């Protein structure tokens, strides 16, 4: 499924949001890990970058690690079914499960990566040629001898190896790297350069003298994005990605994106569903919703959702749109989904169960081969996010685009720069929908916020649903002038009626501009009680 946005508007399944934390269906004392990250980066003028996590490389046999090795003492919290995580012993949390495949030298996991004219196969295997507890010398290279193909990584008999083969007809020029950071072994990596057509290279997750990689407590590898105002930054994993486009981020702002796989449990389609539940915690704000399993992370009868942990290097005080682009697990949800949502929880780590905002903006129902883009927009600080659906809502038909927000409408343009005379009023017209064909007819105005920081209106007597209207000083489209600041300014309505309800979900707010103008350009910003934030149109003062 994909979540995308353009100029504050999300397409397909879109949400407007602040950075929010999404809760998982099950609480764990041991947090599931992303697994190590394989990254393939070409030296082309426009680099081709392919990435896949250990949690997306599948063996085809779903098993639970609890009751084996160091997982025994943590039965329940570590009893998470998976057919992935080969490089950390087949355990989502990283406990050492003494897995049967650690004594096998045959291939135990596989995946494929392709894009930009390149294609690769990825296979996983363990080495077992040395006595238990004996470190193997790197005098002979190859996974069967305990080393990577470059002869730089030594490992114990039950360390996992990845073999990457260039299956395309073109020689690959660039870098292939395997990276991960664990609580017990620290940072580990291995790198190779270039790969001819038909050639292979084998990488091990470790460093000279590293102990068994399945005894490191599990690996995580966030992807650090450098943010630039009005430009998209992408974190990709397999066929999935997360794209963020900030409106007014500060120079040098960075954002860590970490996918956290969590078991989904039965969705109703599996023949032998797992015992956990797709629903969020009873009593939670969105307890009627289920998380959406990703195809790349799931196996037959073992659906897996993905929560995205977002961590900024600063206060994260900027508006943005976000797109979560991923493929739905068709084994679980062959008929598609209804009631799409983009849930979050501020200042919380994944996995989480306290999601309290929904920044959904738009969703496009795909066919059986394409991804599902879900989009949203928001502002805020480090958070956890997850895509969800309503199992009681009818599935959105293939090719249908559903947007909760439609606007701004004429005379305002969402694609061109809008010129205005300082001191004049600007009619902002939009429509709101709760589901396809069902308009929101009772929207009210929240007039009391200055710099909005939550989805709670401080003005007493304002009922939900409500909207706050403001402006954000922003770059001009034409001259790309720098942002004035990172804050939003409250607005003053022109005329006696501040929010006009025209029926059928159509609303109008006449924004009174200031004279002289506070800045050359600004974006009109709407923040809703759900947490959705949109800023679709750019305005420039006339000279």
PAVODREN-520171 format. One record per residue (C-alpha): z, x, y. Coordinates in steps of 0.05 Angstrom, whole numbers, padded with zeros to 5 digits. Each point is the difference from the previous one (the first is absolute). Example, Ala and Ser with C-alpha at 12.3 -4.5 7.8 and 13.67 -1.06 7.14 Angstrom:
<rs>
{r {00156, 00246, -00090}} {r {-00013, 00027, 00069}} 
</rs>
This chain:
<rs>
{r {00000, 00000, 00000}} {r {-00014, 00025, 00069}} {r {00034, -00012, 00066}} {r {-00041, 00016, 00061}} {r {00002, -00010, 00075}} {r {-00044, 00007, 00060}} {r {00027, 00004, 00071}} {r {00064, -00035, -00019}} {r {-00032, -00051, -00045}} {r {00003, 00005, -00075}} {r {-00059, -00019, -00043}} {r {00003, -00029, -00071}} {r {00074, -00002, -00017}} {r {00026, 00021, 00067}} {r {00069, 00002, 00031}} {r {00026, 00020, 00066}} {r {00065, 00037, -00009}} {r {00051, 00049, 00020}} {r {00015, 00054, -00050}} {r {00038, -00040, -00052}} {r {00032, 00013, -00067}} {r {-00022, -00041, -00060}} {r {00048, -00016, -00056}} {r {-00015, 00009, -00072}} {r {00010, -00053, -00053}} {r {00052, 00041, -00036}} {r {00057, 00043, 00027}} {r {00004, 00070, -00030}} {r {00056, 00051, 00003}} {r {-00056, 00051, -00011}} {r {-00059, -00008, 00047}} {r {-00070, -00001, -00030}} {r {-00042, 00059, 00023}} {r {-00072, 00005, 00024}} {r {-00012, 00057, -00049}} {r {-00037, 00065, 00016}} {r {-00063, -00005, 00043}} {r {-00068, 00028, -00019}} {r {-00043, 00012, 00062}} {r {-00074, 00020, -00001}} {r {-00028, 00020, 00069}} {r {-00072, 00022, 00011}} {r {-00024, 00050, 00052}} {r {-00055, -00047, 00024}} {r {-00010, -00010, 00075}} {r {00034, -00068, -00011}} {r {00049, 00018, -00055}} {r {00003, -00044, -00061}} {r {00074, -00010, -00019}} {r {00019, -00030, -00067}} {r {00073, -00011, -00020}} {r {00037, -00028, -00060}} {r {00073, -00002, -00020}} {r {00030, 00015, -00068}} {r {00022, -00073, 00000}} {r {-00074, -00019, -00003}} {r {-00019, 00044, -00059}} {r {00008, -00044, -00062}} {r {00012, 00016, -00073}} {r {-00016, -00071, -00024}} {r {00067, -00008, -00036}} {r {00055, -00036, 00038}} {r {00071, 00023, -00019}} {r {00069, 00002, 00031}} {r {00038, 00066, 00006}} {r {00071, -00027, -00003}} {r {00040, 00018, -00062}} {r {-00035, 00068, -00005}} {r {00024, 00067, 00027}} {r {00033, -00002, 00068}} {r {-00024, -00071, 00009}} {r {00052, -00025, -00050}} {r {00058, 00002, 00049}} {r {-00041, -00039, 00051}} {r {-00024, -00055, -00046}} {r {-00017, -00061, 00043}} {r {-00014, 00038, 00064}} {r {-00049, 00047, -00033}} {r {-00027, -00051, -00050}} {r {-00066, -00008, 00037}} {r {-00062, -00011, -00042}} {r {-00060, 00044, 00015}} {r {-00061, 00034, -00031}} {r {-00005, 00051, 00057}} {r {00042, 00057, 00030}} {r {-00024, 00051, -00051}} {r {00021, 00059, 00044}} {r {00073, -00025, 00003}} {r {00009, -00018, -00072}} {r {-00025, -00071, 00002}} {r {00059, -00025, 00042}} {r {-00010, -00035, 00067}} {r {00068, 00026, 00025}} {r {-00007, 00070, -00028}} {r {00055, -00001, -00053}} {r {-00019, 00044, -00060}} {r {-00016, -00047, -00056}} {r {-00018, 00051, -00054}} {r {-00066, -00035, -00005}} {r {-00040, 00002, -00065}} {r {-00063, 00022, 00036}} {r {00035, 00063, 00025}} {r {-00010, 00030, -00069}} {r {-00074, -00017, -00003}} {r {-00055, 00046, 00023}} {r {-00053, -00054, 00001}} {r {-00022, -00039, 00062}} {r {00052, -00053, 00019}} {r {-00023, -00027, 00067}} {r {-00064, -00009, 00040}} {r {-00030, -00025, 00065}} {r {-00063, 00007, 00041}} {r {-00012, 00017, 00073}} {r {-00065, -00008, 00038}} {r {-00026, -00005, 00071}} {r {-00047, 00033, 00050}} {r {-00049, 00020, -00055}} {r {00053, 00034, -00043}} {r {00031, -00024, -00066}} {r {00056, 00029, -00041}} {r {00037, -00016, -00064}} {r {00075, 00014, -00004}} {r {00035, 00010, -00067}} {r {00073, 00016, -00015}} {r {00029, 00039, -00058}} {r {00063, 00038, -00020}} {r {00005, 00070, -00030}} {r {00043, 00011, -00062}} {r {-00017, 00069, -00026}} {r {00066, 00035, 00016}} {r {00069, -00010, -00031}} {r {00044, -00049, 00037}} {r {00035, 00033, 00059}} {r {-00047, 00060, 00000}} {r {-00039, 00015, 00064}} {r {-00072, 00016, -00016}} {r {-00033, 00063, 00027}} {r {-00060, -00009, 00045}} {r {-00039, 00055, -00033}} {r {-00047, -00052, -00031}} {r {-00022, -00058, 00043}} {r {-00011, -00072, -00019}} {r {00047, -00059, -00011}} {r {00006, 00015, -00075}} {r {00031, 00066, 00019}} {r {00048, -00027, 00052}} {r {-00039, 00019, 00063}} {r {-00049, -00031, 00048}} {r {-00071, 00024, -00004}} {r {00011, 00049, 00058}} {r {00058, 00033, -00037}} {r {00048, -00011, 00058}} {r {00047, -00052, -00028}} {r {00045, 00011, -00060}} {r {00036, -00059, -00032}} {r {00043, -00021, -00058}} {r {-00030, -00036, -00060}} {r {00007, -00070, 00027}} {r {-00030, 00009, 00069}} {r {-00060, -00044, 00017}} {r {-00068, 00026, 00022}} {r {-00058, -00034, 00035}} {r {-00072, 00020, -00016}} {r {-00050, -00019, 00054}} {r {-00074, 00000, -00020}} {r {-00058, -00006, 00048}} {r {-00041, -00055, -00033}} {r {-00052, -00002, 00055}} {r {-00065, 00037, 00006}} {r {00021, 00037, 00063}} {r {00045, 00061, 00004}} {r {00064, -00015, 00037}} {r {00020, 00048, 00056}} {r {00070, -00012, 00025}} {r {00073, -00002, -00022}} {r {00034, -00034, -00058}} {r {00076, -00003, 00005}} {r {00058, -00030, -00039}} {r {00064, -00009, 00039}} {r {00068, -00033, -00006}} {r {00072, 00008, 00022}} {r {00058, -00015, -00047}} {r {00076, -00002, 00009}} {r {00014, 00052, -00055}} {r {-00060, 00047, 00004}} {r {-00019, -00005, 00074}} {r {-00072, 00006, 00022}} {r {-00051, 00016, -00054}} {r {-00075, 00009, 00007}} {r {-00063, 00030, -00029}} {r {-00068, 00009, 00033}} {r {-00071, 00017, -00019}} {r {-00063, 00012, 00041}} {r {-00069, -00026, -00016}} {r {-00026, -00031, -00064}} {r {-00071, 00005, -00027}} {r {-00038, -00060, -00029}} {r {00028, -00012, -00069}} {r {00056, 00051, 00009}} {r {00075, -00013, -00009}} {r {00064, 00028, 00028}} {r {00071, -00011, -00026}} {r {00060, -00005, 00047}} {r {00074, -00001, -00016}} {r {00055, -00029, 00044}} {r {00046, 00059, 00010}} {r {00011, 00071, 00023}} {r {00008, 00065, -00038}} {r {00060, -00010, -00046}} {r {00007, -00075, 00014}} {r {00038, -00037, -00055}} {r {-00029, -00061, -00035}} {r {-00032, -00044, 00053}} {r {00026, -00063, -00034}} {r {00071, 00024, 00014}} {r {-00005, 00004, 00076}} {r {00025, -00070, 00017}} {r {-00068, -00028, 00018}} {r {-00049, 00018, 00054}} {r {-00017, -00032, 00067}} {r {-00056, 00020, 00047}} {r {-00006, -00037, 00066}} {r {-00064, 00006, 00039}} {r {00009, 00021, 00072}} {r {-00047, -00033, 00050}} {r {-00011, 00027, 00070}} {r {-00008, -00060, 00046}} {r {-00047, -00006, 00059}} {r {-00001, -00061, 00045}} {r {-00058, -00047, -00016}} {r {-00021, 00040, -00061}} {r {00009, -00016, -00073}} {r {00041, 00045, -00047}} {r {-00004, -00010, -00075}} {r {00045, 00015, -00059}} {r {-00039, -00009, -00065}} {r {00022, -00004, -00073}} {r {-00052, -00013, -00054}} {r {-00043, -00059, 00022}} {r {00055, -00024, 00047}} {r {00018, 00020, 00071}} {r {00044, -00015, 00060}} {r {-00033, 00004, 00068}} {r {00038, -00002, 00066}} {r {-00030, -00004, 00070}} {r {00052, 00008, 00055}} {r {-00014, -00028, 00069}} {r {00045, 00045, 00040}} {r {00032, 00054, -00043}} {r {00025, 00063, 00034}} {r {-00038, 00066, -00007}} {r {00020, 00037, -00063}} {r {00030, -00062, -00034}} {r {00001, 00005, -00076}} {r {00013, -00051, -00054}} {r {00019, 00013, -00073}} {r {-00029, -00050, -00050}} {r {00030, -00003, -00070}} {r {-00023, -00050, -00052}} {r {00059, -00022, -00044}} {r {-00023, -00036, -00065}} {r {00047, -00055, -00023}} {r {-00006, -00044, -00063}} {r {-00027, -00068, 00015}} {r {00021, -00038, -00063}} {r {-00036, -00062, -00027}} {r {-00052, -00034, 00043}} {r {-00018, -00052, -00051}} {r {-00063, 00030, -00028}} {r {00025, 00058, -00043}} {r {00006, -00012, -00074}} {r {00062, 00044, -00005}} {r {00031, 00003, 00069}} {r {00056, 00047, 00020}} {r {00070, -00028, 00007}} {r {00008, 00010, 00075}} {r {-00021, -00049, 00054}} {r {-00055, 00002, 00052}} {r {00042, -00044, 00046}} {r {00042, 00031, 00055}} {r {00075, -00006, -00001}} {r {00030, -00071, -00003}} {r {00024, -00020, 00069}} {r {-00046, 00050, 00035}} {r {-00044, -00023, 00058}} {r {-00062, 00000, -00044}} {r {00031, -00016, -00068}} {r {-00057, -00048, -00015}} {r {-00052, 00056, 00003}} {r {-00023, 00052, -00051}} {r {-00025, 00070, 00012}} {r {-00073, 00014, -00017}} {r {-00014, 00049, -00058}} {r {-00050, 00056, 00014}} {r {-00053, 00013, -00053}} {r {00005, 00076, 00008}} {r {00074, 00001, -00016}} {r {00002, -00054, -00053}} {r {-00014, -00002, -00075}} {r {-00015, -00058, -00046}} {r {00064, -00042, -00006}} {r {00034, 00046, 00051}} {r {-00016, -00021, 00071}} {r {00025, 00047, 00055}} {r {00006, -00014, 00074}} {r {00001, 00053, 00054}} {r {00048, 00003, 00059}} {r {-00019, 00045, 00058}} {r {00055, 00040, 00032}} {r {-00019, 00020, 00071}} {r {00040, 00053, 00036}} {r {-00019, 00022, 00071}} {r {00019, 00068, 00028}} {r {00024, -00033, 00064}} {r {00026, -00068, 00022}} {r {-00065, -00032, -00022}} {r {-00003, -00037, 00066}} {r {-00072, -00022, -00001}} {r {-00042, -00061, -00016}} {r {-00048, 00005, -00058}} {r {-00044, -00037, -00049}} {r {00002, 00016, -00074}} {r {-00045, -00013, -00059}} {r {00024, 00003, -00072}} {r {-00063, 00007, -00042}} {r {00010, -00005, -00075}} {r {-00028, -00033, -00063}} {r {00040, -00057, -00030}} {r {00019, 00008, -00073}} {r {-00048, -00049, -00032}} {r {00040, -00002, -00065}} {r {00056, -00032, 00039}} {r {-00037, -00041, 00053}} {r {-00070, -00012, -00026}} {r {-00006, -00063, 00042}} {r {00018, 00034, 00066}} {r {00058, -00017, 00047}} {r {00022, -00052, 00050}} {r {00049, 00005, 00057}} {r {-00012, 00075, 00015}} {r {00056, 00036, 00037}} {r {00016, 00069, 00027}} {r {00075, 00007, -00003}} {r {00045, 00053, 00030}} {r {00071, 00022, 00013}} {r {00018, 00048, 00056}} {r {00043, 00062, -00010}} {r {00002, -00007, -00075}} {r {-00027, 00042, -00057}} {r {-00042, -00025, -00058}} {r {00012, -00031, -00048}} {r {00033, -00056, 00039}} {r {00018, -00074, -00007}} {r {00015, -00018, 00073}} {r {-00069, -00014, 00028}} {r {00009, -00042, 00062}} {r {-00066, 00002, 00039}} {r {-00071, -00019, -00017}} {r {-00054, 00033, 00042}} {r {-00059, -00031, -00037}} {r {-00062, -00007, 00043}} {r {-00061, -00008, -00044}} {r {-00023, 00003, -00072}} {r {-00069, 00000, -00033}} {r {-00002, -00024, -00072}} {r {-00043, 00050, -00040}} {r {-00044, -00007, -00061}} {r {00024, 00029, -00066}} {r {-00025, 00070, 00016}} {r {00021, 00010, 00072}} {r {00067, 00013, 00033}} {r {00042, -00048, 00038}} {r {00011, 00020, 00073}} {r {00064, -00025, 00030}} {r {00013, 00014, 00073}} {r {00056, -00004, 00049}} {r {00027, 00028, 00065}} {r {00067, 00017, 00029}} {r {00046, 00050, 00033}} {r {00066, 00032, -00018}} {r {00030, 00056, -00040}} {r {00004, 00025, -00071}} {r {-00006, -00058, -00050}} {r {-00020, -00024, -00069}} {r {-00060, -00046, -00009}} {r {-00030, -00040, -00057}} {r {-00057, -00050, -00010}} {r {00019, -00066, -00031}} {r {-00027, -00069, -00017}} {r {00025, -00071, -00012}} {r {-00008, -00018, -00074}} {r {00003, -00074, 00018}} {r {-00059, 00004, 00049}} {r {-00071, -00010, -00021}} {r {-00041, 00064, -00006}} {r {-00046, 00016, 00058}} {r {-00072, -00005, -00025}} {r {-00043, 00063, -00006}} {r {-00031, 00022, 00065}} {r {00045, -00043, 00044}} {r {00033, 00032, 00060}} {r {00067, -00029, 00019}} {r {00032, 00020, 00067}} {r {00066, -00025, 00024}} {r {-00021, 00018, 00072}} {r {-00068, -00015, 00029}} {r {-00013, 00026, 00070}} {r {-00002, 00015, 00055}} {r {-00055, -00051, 00014}} {r {-00048, -00006, 00059}} {r {00001, 00019, 00055}} {r {00036, 00062, -00027}} {r {-00038, 00048, -00045}} {r {00034, 00037, -00057}} {r {-00056, 00051, -00008}} {r {-00018, 00017, 00073}} {r {00043, 00024, 00057}} {r {00022, -00059, 00043}} {r {-00003, 00012, 00076}} {r {00051, -00038, 00042}} {r {00022, -00003, 00073}} {r {00073, 00021, 00009}} {r {00041, -00060, 00019}} {r {-00045, -00050, -00036}} {r {00018, -00038, -00063}} {r {-00032, 00012, -00068}} {r {-00005, -00059, -00049}} {r {00022, 00024, -00069}} {r {-00024, -00051, -00052}} {r {00013, 00005, -00075}} {r {00011, -00040, -00064}} {r {00056, 00006, -00052}} {r {-00003, -00020, -00074}} {r {00053, 00001, -00054}} {r {-00052, -00004, -00056}} {r {-00075, -00013, -00003}} {r {-00014, -00064, 00039}} {r {00073, -00012, 00017}} {r {00014, 00012, 00074}} {r {00067, 00018, 00030}} {r {00013, -00057, 00049}} {r {00071, 00012, 00026}} {r {-00004, 00070, 00030}} {r {00049, 00012, 00057}} {r {00008, 00056, 00051}} {r {00055, 00053, -00002}} {r {00009, 00020, 00073}} {r {00063, 00042, -00003}} {r {-00020, 00067, -00029}} {r {-00016, 00060, 00043}} {r {-00016, 00056, -00049}} {r {-00004, -00036, -00068}} {r {00036, 00036, -00056}} {r {00007, -00053, -00054}} {r {-00025, -00067, -00023}} {r {00060, -00036, 00030}} {r {-00009, -00037, 00066}} {r {00061, 00013, 00045}} {r {-00011, -00064, 00040}} {r {00042, -00058, -00025}} {r {-00033, -00065, -00018}} {r {-00067, 00030, -00020}} {r {-00020, -00027, -00068}} {r {-00045, 00033, -00050}} {r {-00058, 00011, -00004}} {r {-00003, 00036, 00067}} {r {-00042, 00052, 00036}} {r {00016, 00052, 00052}} {r {-00055, 00021, 00048}} {r {-00002, 00068, 00033}} {r {-00045, 00058, 00017}} {r {-00004, 00072, -00023}} {r {-00027, 00053, 00046}} {r {-00057, 00032, -00039}} {r {-00061, 00043, 00003}} {r {-00063, -00028, 00031}} {r {-00058, -00009, -00049}} {r {-00051, 00031, 00046}} {r {00035, 00059, 00032}} {r {00053, 00011, -00054}} {r {00053, 00012, 00052}} {r {00068, 00020, -00027}} {r {00054, -00051, -00017}} {r {00050, -00012, 00056}} {r {00059, -00010, -00046}} {r {00020, -00026, -00069}} {r {00035, -00063, 00021}} {r {-00021, -00072, 00007}} {r {00009, -00038, 00065}} {r {00020, -00074, 00004}} {r {-00049, -00046, 00034}} {r {00002, -00057, 00050}} {r {-00038, -00063, -00014}} {r {-00046, -00029, 00053}} {r {00009, -00074, 00016}} {r {00054, -00049, -00020}} {r {-00013, -00001, -00075}} {r {00014, 00068, -00031}} {r {-00026, -00016, -00070}} {r {-00050, -00056, -00008}} {r {-00009, -00034, -00068}} {r {-00070, -00029, -00007}} {r {00010, -00025, -00070}} {r {-00030, 00022, -00067}} {r {00037, 00066, 00006}} {r {-00033, 00019, 00066}} {r {00043, 00030, 00055}} {r {-00012, 00028, 00070}} {r {00042, 00046, 00043}} {r {-00023, 00016, 00070}} {r {00022, 00071, 00011}} {r {00015, 00016, 00073}} {r {-00021, 00072, 00015}} {r {00037, 00043, 00050}} {r {-00027, 00026, 00067}} {r {-00004, 00058, 00005}} {r {-00013, 00012, -00074}} {r {00054, 00039, -00038}} {r {-00054, 00040, -00036}} {r {-00075, 00003, -00003}} {r {-00004, -00032, -00068}} {r {00045, -00042, -00045}} {r {-00001, -00040, -00063}} {r {00028, -00071, -00004}} {r {00053, -00001, -00055}} {r {00025, -00059, -00040}} {r {00062, 00008, -00044}} {r {00018, -00058, -00046}} {r {00066, -00018, -00033}} {r {-00028, 00022, -00067}} {r {-00007, 00071, 00026}} {r {-00075, -00004, 00007}} {r {-00025, 00038, 00061}} {r {-00071, -00005, 00027}} {r {-00034, 00033, 00059}} {r {-00074, -00017, -00010}} {r {-00028, 00008, 00071}} {r {-00003, 00056, 00051}} {r {00000, -00014, 00075}} {r {-00020, 00046, 00058}} {r {00015, -00011, 00073}} {r {-00059, -00005, 00048}} {r {-00002, 00051, 00055}} 
</rs>
